[in-house]
Amino acid sequence: MVRRMTECLEITPQQAWEMLQHDDAAVLADVRDAQTFSYAHPKGAFNLTEATWPHFEALYDYDQPIILSCYHGISSRNVAAFLLRNGYEKVYSLQGGFAAWEKANLPLETGYALNPTEAM
């Protein structure tokens, strides 16, 4: 019997990067505002906001691993709880958020906002 997650797990930026490299279904969703996201974000991240939520729901399945990132790893936990309540099964929060991702020298994209259809 498979147990559904009831709480998100916190993972380090390195663990998140490794998951993204080894699991094609894994998704990194950055919940920072669109303007900040467009300045810099983790490579391949989807900008998950209230406005992009319908696109996110349409693109990603409930059983895909979803890694959430915010500024410092706090807001992402609230969004993770929301996703779990809405049926997503594998939800993770990035410890330390974007600040920790950047500090770990992991790949970034800058200068544009990722269109939700480009995240596929």
N, CA, C and O atoms as a GROMACS GRO file, in nm:
protein
  480
    1MET      N    1   0.084  -0.118   0.000
    1MET     CA    2   0.000   0.000   0.000
    1MET      C    3   0.089   0.125   0.000
    1MET      O    4   0.182   0.135   0.080
    2VAL      N    5   0.061   0.218  -0.089
    2VAL     CA    6   0.136   0.342  -0.097
    2VAL      C    7   0.069   0.446  -0.008
    2VAL      O    8  -0.052   0.469  -0.018
    3ARG      N    9   0.148   0.507   0.079
    3ARG     CA   10   0.094   0.611   0.166
    3ARG      C   11   0.111   0.746   0.101
    3ARG      O   12   0.216   0.777   0.046
    4ARG      N   13   0.010   0.825   0.108
    4ARG     CA   14   0.016   0.960   0.055
    4ARG      C   15   0.085   1.051   0.154
    4ARG      O   16   0.063   1.039   0.275
    5MET      N   17   0.168   1.143   0.104
    5MET     CA   18   0.234   1.239   0.191
    5MET      C   19   0.128   1.330   0.253
    5MET      O   20   0.035   1.373   0.186
    6THR      N   21   0.144   1.358   0.381
    6THR     CA   22   0.054   1.452   0.446
    6THR      C   23   0.128   1.581   0.481
    6THR      O   24   0.065   1.682   0.513
    7GLU      N   25   0.259   1.577   0.476
    7GLU     CA   26   0.342   1.695   0.499
    7GLU      C   27   0.449   1.698   0.391
    7GLU      O   28   0.491   1.594   0.340
    8CYS      N   29   0.491   1.819   0.357
    8CYS     CA   30   0.600   1.827   0.260
    8CYS      C   31   0.731   1.797   0.332
    8CYS      O   32   0.744   1.818   0.453
    9LEU      N   33   0.824   1.747   0.257
    9LEU     CA   34   0.958   1.724   0.310
    9LEU      C   35   1.047   1.838   0.266
    9LEU      O   36   1.035   1.887   0.154
   10GLU      N   37   1.136   1.881   0.353
   10GLU     CA   38   1.233   1.982   0.314
   10GLU      C   39   1.356   1.912   0.259
   10GLU      O   40   1.406   1.816   0.318
   11ILE      N   41   1.405   1.962   0.147
   11ILE     CA   42   1.526   1.907   0.088
   11ILE      C   43   1.623   2.020   0.059
   11ILE      O   44   1.582   2.135   0.038
   12THR      N   45   1.751   1.988   0.058
   12THR     CA   46   1.854   2.088   0.032
   12THR      C   47   1.856   2.122  -0.116
   12THR      O   48   1.803   2.047  -0.198
   13PRO      N   49   1.916   2.234  -0.152
   13PRO     CA   50   1.929   2.265  -0.294
   13PRO      C   51   2.000   2.155  -0.373
   13PRO      O   52   1.961   2.124  -0.485
   14GLN      N   53   2.103   2.096  -0.315
   14GLN     CA   54   2.176   1.990  -0.385
   14GLN      C   55   2.086   1.868  -0.407
   14GLN      O   56   2.088   1.807  -0.514
   15GLN      N   57   2.008   1.831  -0.305
   15GLN     CA   58   1.914   1.719  -0.321
   15GLN      C   59   1.811   1.750  -0.429
   15GLN      O   60   1.774   1.663  -0.508
   16ALA      N   61   1.764   1.874  -0.432
   16ALA     CA   62   1.666   1.914  -0.534
   16ALA      C   63   1.727   1.904  -0.672
   16ALA      O   64   1.664   1.851  -0.764
   17TRP      N   65   1.849   1.954  -0.689
   17TRP     CA   66   1.916   1.950  -0.819
   17TRP      C   67   1.935   1.805  -0.864
   17TRP      O   68   1.912   1.772  -0.981
   18GLU      N   69   1.977   1.719  -0.772
   18GLU     CA   70   1.996   1.578  -0.806
   18GLU      C   71   1.863   1.513  -0.847
   18GLU      O   72   1.859   1.435  -0.942
   19MET      N   73   1.755   1.546  -0.775
   19MET     CA   74   1.624   1.491  -0.811
   19MET      C   75   1.585   1.538  -0.951
   19MET      O   76   1.536   1.458  -1.032
   20LEU      N   77   1.606   1.664  -0.981
   20LEU     CA   78   1.572   1.718  -1.113
   20LEU      C   79   1.655   1.653  -1.224
   20LEU      O   80   1.606   1.637  -1.336
   21GLN      N   81   1.779   1.616  -1.193
   21GLN     CA   82   1.866   1.555  -1.293
   21GLN      C   83   1.832   1.408  -1.318
   21GLN      O   84   1.850   1.358  -1.428
   22HIS      N   85   1.782   1.340  -1.214
   22HIS     CA   86   1.762   1.195  -1.224
   22HIS      C   87   1.616   1.153  -1.241
   22HIS      O   88   1.588   1.036  -1.270
   23ASP      N   89   1.523   1.245  -1.224
   23ASP     CA   90   1.381   1.212  -1.237
   23ASP      C   91   1.318   1.310  -1.336
   23ASP      O   92   1.292   1.425  -1.301
   24ASP      N   93   1.295   1.264  -1.458
   24ASP     CA   94   1.240   1.350  -1.562
   24ASP      C   95   1.105   1.410  -1.527
   24ASP      O   96   1.065   1.512  -1.582
   25ALA      N   97   1.034   1.346  -1.436
   25ALA     CA   98   0.901   1.395  -1.398
   25ALA      C   99   0.908   1.506  -1.293
   25ALA      O  100   0.809   1.578  -1.273
   26ALA      N  101   1.022   1.522  -1.226
   26ALA     CA  102   1.034   1.621  -1.118
   26ALA      C  103   1.022   1.763  -1.174
   26ALA      O  104   1.073   1.794  -1.282
   27VAL      N  105   0.956   1.848  -1.098
   27VAL     CA  106   0.930   1.986  -1.137
   27VAL      C  107   0.975   2.079  -1.025
   27VAL      O  108   0.948   2.053  -0.908
   28LEU      N  109   1.043   2.186  -1.061
   28LEU     CA  110   1.078   2.290  -0.965
   28LEU      C  111   0.985   2.408  -0.989
   28LEU      O  112   0.986   2.468  -1.096
   29ALA      N  113   0.905   2.443  -0.889
   29ALA     CA  114   0.811   2.554  -0.899
   29ALA      C  115   0.856   2.665  -0.804
   29ALA      O  116   0.865   2.645  -0.683
   30ASP      N  117   0.884   2.781  -0.861
   30ASP     CA  118   0.929   2.898  -0.786
   30ASP      C  119   0.807   2.985  -0.758
   30ASP      O  120   0.740   3.030  -0.852
   31VAL      N  121   0.777   3.009  -0.631
   31VAL     CA  122   0.655   3.080  -0.594
   31VAL      C  123   0.678   3.229  -0.568
   31VAL      O  124   0.590   3.298  -0.516
   32ARG      N  125   0.795   3.279  -0.604
   32ARG     CA  126   0.821   3.422  -0.589
   32ARG      C  127   0.742   3.500  -0.694
   32ARG      O  128   0.696   3.442  -0.793
   33ASP      N  129   0.726   3.630  -0.674
   33ASP     CA  130   0.649   3.712  -0.768
   33ASP      C  131   0.716   3.711  -0.906
   33ASP      O  132   0.836   3.688  -0.918
   34ALA      N  133   0.636   3.738  -1.009
   34ALA     CA  134   0.682   3.728  -1.148
   34ALA      C  135   0.800   3.821  -1.178
   34ALA      O  136   0.890   3.782  -1.252
   35GLN      N  137   0.800   3.941  -1.122
   35GLN     CA  138   0.909   4.034  -1.149
   35GLN      C  139   1.040   3.983  -1.092
   35GLN      O  140   1.143   3.986  -1.160
   36THR      N  141   1.039   3.935  -0.970
   36THR     CA  142   1.159   3.881  -0.908
   36THR      C  143   1.204   3.755  -0.981
   36THR      O  144   1.323   3.736  -1.006
   37PHE      N  145   1.108   3.670  -1.016
   37PHE     CA  146   1.137   3.548  -1.091
   37PHE      C  147   1.206   3.582  -1.222
   37PHE      O  148   1.302   3.514  -1.261
   38SER      N  149   1.159   3.686  -1.291
   38SER     CA  150   1.216   3.720  -1.421
   38SER      C  151   1.360   3.770  -1.409
   38SER      O  152   1.437   3.759  -1.504
   39TYR      N  153   1.394   3.826  -1.295
   39TYR     CA  154   1.531   3.872  -1.273
   39TYR      C  155   1.628   3.754  -1.267
   39TYR      O  156   1.733   3.756  -1.332
   40ALA      N  157   1.593   3.651  -1.190
   40ALA     CA  158   1.674   3.529  -1.180
   40ALA      C  159   1.593   3.421  -1.113
   40ALA      O  160   1.516   3.447  -1.020
   41HIS      N  161   1.610   3.298  -1.161
   41HIS     CA  162   1.540   3.183  -1.102
   41HIS      C  163   1.619   3.056  -1.132
   41HIS      O  164   1.703   3.054  -1.222
   42PRO      N  165   1.592   2.950  -1.055
   42PRO     CA  166   1.658   2.822  -1.084
   42PRO      C  167   1.629   2.778  -1.227
   42PRO      O  168   1.518   2.794  -1.277
   43LYS      N  169   1.729   2.722  -1.290
   43LYS     CA  170   1.715   2.677  -1.428
   43LYS      C  171   1.596   2.581  -1.443
   43LYS      O  172   1.583   2.484  -1.368
   44GLY      N  173   1.510   2.612  -1.540
   44GLY     CA  174   1.396   2.526  -1.570
   44GLY      C  175   1.277   2.542  -1.478
   44GLY      O  176   1.179   2.468  -1.492
   45ALA      N  177   1.282   2.637  -1.385
   45ALA     CA  178   1.173   2.653  -1.288
   45ALA      C  179   1.046   2.708  -1.354
   45ALA      O  180   1.052   2.784  -1.450
   46PHE      N  181   0.934   2.666  -1.300
   46PHE     CA  182   0.802   2.717  -1.338
   46PHE      C  183   0.766   2.824  -1.236
   46PHE      O  184   0.775   2.799  -1.116
   47ASN      N  185   0.724   2.941  -1.280
   47ASN     CA  186   0.683   3.047  -1.188
   47ASN      C  187   0.538   3.023  -1.146
   47ASN      O  188   0.445   3.057  -1.219
   48LEU      N  189   0.520   2.964  -1.029
   48LEU     CA  190   0.387   2.930  -0.978
   48LEU      C  191   0.331   3.045  -0.896
   48LEU      O  192   0.378   3.073  -0.785
   49THR      N  193   0.232   3.111  -0.952
   49THR     CA  194   0.162   3.221  -0.885
   49THR      C  195   0.013   3.193  -0.895
   49THR      O  196  -0.030   3.096  -0.958
   50GLU      N  197  -0.064   3.278  -0.833
   50GLU     CA  198  -0.209   3.263  -0.844
   50GLU      C  199  -0.251   3.269  -0.992
   50GLU      O  200  -0.341   3.196  -1.034
   51ALA      N  201  -0.187   3.356  -1.069
   51ALA     CA  202  -0.221   3.372  -1.211
   51ALA      C  203  -0.182   3.251  -1.295
   51ALA      O  204  -0.249   3.219  -1.393
   52THR      N  205  -0.072   3.183  -1.258
   52THR     CA  206  -0.026   3.069  -1.338
   52THR      C  207  -0.077   2.935  -1.286
   52THR      O  208  -0.051   2.831  -1.347
   53TRP      N  209  -0.151   2.937  -1.174
   53TRP     CA  210  -0.202   2.813  -1.115
   53TRP      C  211  -0.280   2.727  -1.215
   53TRP      O  212  -0.256   2.606  -1.218
   54PRO      N  213  -0.371   2.782  -1.296
   54PRO     CA  214  -0.444   2.697  -1.391
   54PRO      C  215  -0.350   2.627  -1.491
   54PRO      O  216  -0.374   2.511  -1.527
   55HIS      N  217  -0.245   2.696  -1.534
   55HIS     CA  218  -0.148   2.634  -1.625
   55HIS      C  219  -0.072   2.521  -1.555
   55HIS      O  220  -0.049   2.415  -1.612
   56PHE      N  221  -0.034   2.546  -1.430
   56PHE     CA  222   0.037   2.446  -1.352
   56PHE      C  223  -0.048   2.320  -1.338
   56PHE      O  224   0.000   2.209  -1.362
   57GLU      N  225  -0.174   2.339  -1.301
   57GLU     CA  226  -0.265   2.225  -1.286
   57GLU      C  227  -0.281   2.146  -1.415
   57GLU      O  228  -0.290   2.023  -1.413
   58ALA      N  229  -0.284   2.217  -1.526
   58ALA     CA  230  -0.300   2.151  -1.656
   58ALA      C  231  -0.174   2.076  -1.700
   58ALA      O  232  -0.183   1.973  -1.766
   59LEU      N  233  -0.057   2.128  -1.662
   59LEU     CA  234   0.069   2.071  -1.709
   59LEU      C  235   0.120   1.954  -1.625
   59LEU      O  236   0.179   1.860  -1.678
   60TYR      N  237   0.097   1.960  -1.495
   60TYR     CA  238   0.163   1.865  -1.406
   60TYR      C  239   0.063   1.773  -1.336
   60TYR      O  240  -0.043   1.815  -1.291
   61ASP      N  241   0.100   1.645  -1.330
   61ASP     CA  242   0.016   1.543  -1.270
   61ASP      C  243   0.032   1.540  -1.118
   61ASP      O  244   0.133   1.585  -1.063
   62TYR      N  245  -0.069   1.486  -1.052
   62TYR     CA  246  -0.069   1.480  -0.906
   62TYR      C  247   0.041   1.390  -0.850
   62TYR      O  248   0.080   1.405  -0.735
   63ASP      N  249   0.091   1.296  -0.930
   63ASP     CA  250   0.194   1.204  -0.879
   63ASP      C  251   0.336   1.246  -0.917
   63ASP      O  252   0.431   1.174  -0.888
   64GLN      N  253   0.352   1.362  -0.982
   64GLN     CA  254   0.487   1.409  -1.014
   64GLN      C  255   0.551   1.470  -0.891
   64GLN      O  256   0.483   1.535  -0.811
   65PRO      N  257   0.682   1.451  -0.873
   65PRO     CA  258   0.750   1.519  -0.764
   65PRO      C  259   0.752   1.670  -0.790
   65PRO      O  260   0.797   1.714  -0.896
   66ILE      N  261   0.704   1.748  -0.695
   66ILE     CA  262   0.699   1.894  -0.707
   66ILE      C  263   0.790   1.952  -0.598
   66ILE      O  264   0.768   1.930  -0.479
   67ILE      N  265   0.891   2.026  -0.641
   67ILE     CA  266   0.982   2.094  -0.548
   67ILE      C  267   0.946   2.242  -0.550
   67ILE      O  268   0.944   2.304  -0.657
   68LEU      N  269   0.916   2.298  -0.435
   68LEU     CA  270   0.876   2.438  -0.426
   68LEU      C  271   0.989   2.523  -0.370
   68LEU      O  272   1.055   2.486  -0.274
   69SER      N  273   1.008   2.638  -0.432
   69SER     CA  274   1.110   2.733  -0.388
   69SER      C  275   1.047   2.870  -0.373
   69SER      O  276   0.956   2.908  -0.448
   70CYS      N  277   1.095   2.945  -0.274
   70CYS     CA  278   1.051   3.083  -0.254
   70CYS      C  279   1.177   3.167  -0.228
   70CYS      O  280   1.284   3.132  -0.277
   71TYR      N  281   1.165   3.273  -0.153
   71TYR     CA  282   1.282   3.356  -0.125
   71TYR      C  283   1.380   3.287  -0.030
   71TYR      O  284   1.499   3.274  -0.061
   72HIS      N  285   1.329   3.243   0.084
   72HIS     CA  286   1.417   3.186   0.188
   72HIS      C  287   1.369   3.053   0.244
   72HIS      O  288   1.423   3.007   0.344
   73GLY      N  289   1.269   2.990   0.182
   73GLY     CA  290   1.224   2.859   0.226
   73GLY      C  291   1.109   2.859   0.324
   73GLY      O  292   1.080   2.756   0.385
   74ILE      N  293   1.042   2.972   0.340
   74ILE     CA  294   0.931   2.979   0.435
   74ILE      C  295   0.797   2.974   0.362
   74ILE      O  296   0.713   2.888   0.393
   75SER      N  297   0.775   3.063   0.267
   75SER     CA  298   0.648   3.067   0.192
   75SER      C  299   0.622   2.937   0.117
   75SER      O  300   0.508   2.896   0.101
   76SER      N  301   0.728   2.874   0.072
   76SER     CA  302   0.712   2.750  -0.006
   76SER      C  303   0.645   2.640   0.077
   76SER      O  304   0.577   2.554   0.021
   77ARG      N  305   0.664   2.642   0.208
   77ARG     CA  306   0.600   2.542   0.293
   77ARG      C  307   0.448   2.560   0.294
   77ARG      O  308   0.373   2.462   0.299
   78ASN      N  309   0.403   2.686   0.291
   78ASN     CA  310   0.259   2.712   0.286
   78ASN      C  311   0.200   2.666   0.154
   78ASN      O  312   0.092   2.607   0.150
   79VAL      N  313   0.270   2.693   0.045
   79VAL     CA  314   0.223   2.649  -0.087
   79VAL      C  315   0.225   2.496  -0.093
   79VAL      O  316   0.136   2.436  -0.153
   80ALA      N  317   0.325   2.435  -0.032
   80ALA     CA  318   0.333   2.288  -0.029
   80ALA      C  319   0.211   2.230   0.041
   80ALA      O  320   0.153   2.132  -0.005
   81ALA      N  321   0.173   2.289   0.153
   81ALA     CA  322   0.055   2.241   0.226
   81ALA      C  323  -0.069   2.254   0.138
   81ALA      O  324  -0.155   2.165   0.138
   82PHE      N  325  -0.080   2.364   0.063
   82PHE     CA  326  -0.192   2.383  -0.030
   82PHE      C  327  -0.194   2.273  -0.136
   82PHE      O  328  -0.300   2.216  -0.163
   83LEU      N  329  -0.078   2.244  -0.195
   83LEU     CA  330  -0.072   2.140  -0.299
   83LEU      C  331  -0.110   2.003  -0.242
   83LEU      O  332  -0.183   1.928  -0.307
   84LEU      N  333  -0.063   1.972  -0.123
   84LEU     CA  334  -0.097   1.844  -0.061
   84LEU      C  335  -0.248   1.834  -0.036
   84LEU      O  336  -0.309   1.730  -0.061
   85ARG      N  337  -0.307   1.942   0.012
   85ARG     CA  338  -0.452   1.944   0.035
   85ARG      C  339  -0.530   1.927  -0.096
   85ARG      O  340  -0.642   1.878  -0.096
   86ASN      N  341  -0.470   1.969  -0.206
   86ASN     CA  342  -0.536   1.961  -0.336
   86ASN      C  343  -0.500   1.837  -0.415
   86ASN      O  344  -0.526   1.830  -0.535
   87GLY      N  345  -0.440   1.738  -0.349
   87GLY     CA  346  -0.421   1.608  -0.411
   87GLY      C  347  -0.283   1.577  -0.466
   87GLY      O  348  -0.260   1.465  -0.512
   88TYR      N  349  -0.190   1.673  -0.463
   88TYR     CA  350  -0.055   1.642  -0.509
   88TYR      C  351   0.011   1.549  -0.407
   88TYR      O  352  -0.004   1.568  -0.286
   89GLU      N  353   0.082   1.450  -0.457
   89GLU     CA  354   0.127   1.341  -0.371
   89GLU      C  355   0.272   1.350  -0.325
   89GLU      O  356   0.306   1.299  -0.218
   90LYS      N  357   0.359   1.413  -0.404
   90LYS     CA  358   0.502   1.418  -0.372
   90LYS      C  359   0.547   1.563  -0.375
   90LYS      O  360   0.587   1.614  -0.480
   91VAL      N  361   0.541   1.628  -0.260
   91VAL     CA  362   0.568   1.771  -0.253
   91VAL      C  363   0.686   1.796  -0.160
   91VAL      O  364   0.691   1.745  -0.048
   92TYR      N  365   0.780   1.877  -0.208
   92TYR     CA  366   0.901   1.908  -0.133
   92TYR      C  367   0.919   2.059  -0.126
   92TYR      O  368   0.879   2.131  -0.217
   93SER      N  369   0.980   2.105  -0.018
   93SER     CA  370   1.012   2.247  -0.004
   93SER      C  371   1.163   2.261  -0.004
   93SER      O  372   1.234   2.186   0.063
   94LEU      N  373   1.212   2.358  -0.080
   94LEU     CA  374   1.356   2.381  -0.092
   94LEU      C  375   1.405   2.456   0.032
   94LEU      O  376   1.368   2.571   0.054
   95GLN      N  377   1.488   2.390   0.111
   95GLN     CA  378   1.545   2.449   0.232
   95GLN      C  379   1.624   2.573   0.195
   95GLN      O  380   1.715   2.567   0.113
   96GLY      N  381   1.591   2.685   0.256
   96GLY     CA  382   1.665   2.808   0.230
   96GLY      C  383   1.621   2.882   0.104
   96GLY      O  384   1.670   2.991   0.077
   97GLY      N  385   1.530   2.823   0.027
   97GLY     CA  386   1.475   2.887  -0.091
   97GLY      C  387   1.577   2.926  -0.197
   97GLY      O  388   1.684   2.866  -0.207
   98PHE      N  389   1.540   3.028  -0.276
   98PHE     CA  390   1.626   3.072  -0.386
   98PHE      C  391   1.761   3.118  -0.335
   98PHE      O  392   1.863   3.098  -0.401
   99ALA      N  393   1.764   3.182  -0.218
   99ALA     CA  394   1.891   3.230  -0.162
   99ALA      C  395   1.989   3.114  -0.145
   99ALA      O  396   2.107   3.128  -0.175
  100ALA      N  397   1.940   3.000  -0.096
  100ALA     CA  398   2.027   2.883  -0.077
  100ALA      C  399   2.066   2.821  -0.211
  100ALA      O  400   2.179   2.775  -0.226
  101TRP      N  401   1.974   2.820  -0.308
  101TRP     CA  402   2.003   2.768  -0.442
  101TRP      C  403   2.118   2.848  -0.504
  101TRP      O  404   2.214   2.792  -0.558
  102GLU      N  405   2.106   2.980  -0.494
  102GLU     CA  406   2.208   3.070  -0.550
  102GLU      C  407   2.341   3.052  -0.477
  102GLU      O  408   2.447   3.047  -0.540
  103LYS      N  409   2.336   3.042  -0.345
  103LYS     CA  410   2.458   3.024  -0.265
  103LYS      C  411   2.528   2.893  -0.298
  103LYS      O  412   2.650   2.884  -0.290
  104ALA      N  413   2.451   2.790  -0.336
  104ALA     CA  414   2.507   2.660  -0.371
  104ALA      C  415   2.563   2.659  -0.514
  104ALA      O  416   2.613   2.557  -0.562
  105ASN      N  417   2.556   2.774  -0.582
  105ASN     CA  418   2.606   2.788  -0.719
  105ASN      C  419   2.541   2.691  -0.816
  105ASN      O  420   2.606   2.638  -0.907
  106LEU      N  421   2.413   2.667  -0.798
  106LEU     CA  422   2.339   2.581  -0.890
  106LEU      C  423   2.290   2.665  -1.008
  106LEU      O  424   2.281   2.787  -0.996
  107PRO      N  425   2.258   2.602  -1.120
  107PRO     CA  426   2.226   2.676  -1.243
  107PRO      C  427   2.107   2.771  -1.230
  107PRO      O  428   2.004   2.739  -1.171
  108LEU      N  429   2.126   2.889  -1.287
  108LEU     CA  430   2.024   2.994  -1.288
  108LEU      C  431   1.990   3.033  -1.430
  108LEU      O  432   2.069   3.014  -1.523
  109GLU      N  433   1.871   3.088  -1.446
  109GLU     CA  434   1.832   3.154  -1.570
  109GLU      C  435   1.797   3.297  -1.531
  109GLU      O  436   1.739   3.320  -1.425
  110THR      N  437   1.831   3.392  -1.616
  110THR     CA  438   1.807   3.532  -1.584
  110THR      C  439   1.746   3.606  -1.702
  110THR      O  440   1.755   3.563  -1.817
  111GLY      N  441   1.685   3.719  -1.671
  111GLY     CA  442   1.645   3.812  -1.774
  111GLY      C  443   1.512   3.791  -1.841
  111GLY      O  444   1.475   3.871  -1.927
  112TYR      N  445   1.437   3.689  -1.806
  112TYR     CA  446   1.305   3.671  -1.867
  112TYR      C  447   1.219   3.585  -1.776
  112TYR      O  448   1.269   3.510  -1.693
  113ALA      N  449   1.090   3.598  -1.794
  113ALA     CA  450   0.996   3.513  -1.721
  113ALA      C  451   0.964   3.392  -1.806
  113ALA      O  452   0.930   3.406  -1.924
  114LEU      N  453   0.974   3.276  -1.749
  114LEU     CA  454   0.944   3.152  -1.820
  114LEU      C  455   0.794   3.143  -1.844
  114LEU      O  456   0.715   3.145  -1.750
  115ASN      N  457   0.758   3.133  -1.969
  115ASN     CA  458   0.619   3.112  -2.006
  115ASN      C  459   0.580   2.972  -1.960
  115ASN      O  460   0.655   2.877  -1.984
  116PRO      N  461   0.465   2.956  -1.895
  116PRO     CA  462   0.426   2.823  -1.846
  116PRO      C  463   0.432   2.714  -1.952
  116PRO      O  464   0.459   2.598  -1.919
  117THR      N  465   0.406   2.746  -2.078
  117THR     CA  466   0.410   2.643  -2.181
  117THR      C  467   0.552   2.601  -2.215
  117THR      O  468   0.573   2.495  -2.273
  118GLU      N  469   0.651   2.684  -2.179
  118GLU     CA  470   0.791   2.648  -2.203
  118GLU      C  471   0.843   2.550  -2.099
  118GLU      O  472   0.948   2.489  -2.119
  119ALA      N  473   0.773   2.535  -1.989
  119ALA     CA  474   0.820   2.448  -1.881
  119ALA      C  475   0.798   2.302  -1.910
  119ALA      O  476   0.846   2.216  -1.836
  120MET      N  477   0.727   2.271  -2.017
  120MET     CA  478   0.696   2.132  -2.048
  120MET      C  479   0.819   2.058  -2.096
  120MET      O  480   0.812   1.939  -2.127
   0.00000   0.00000   0.00000
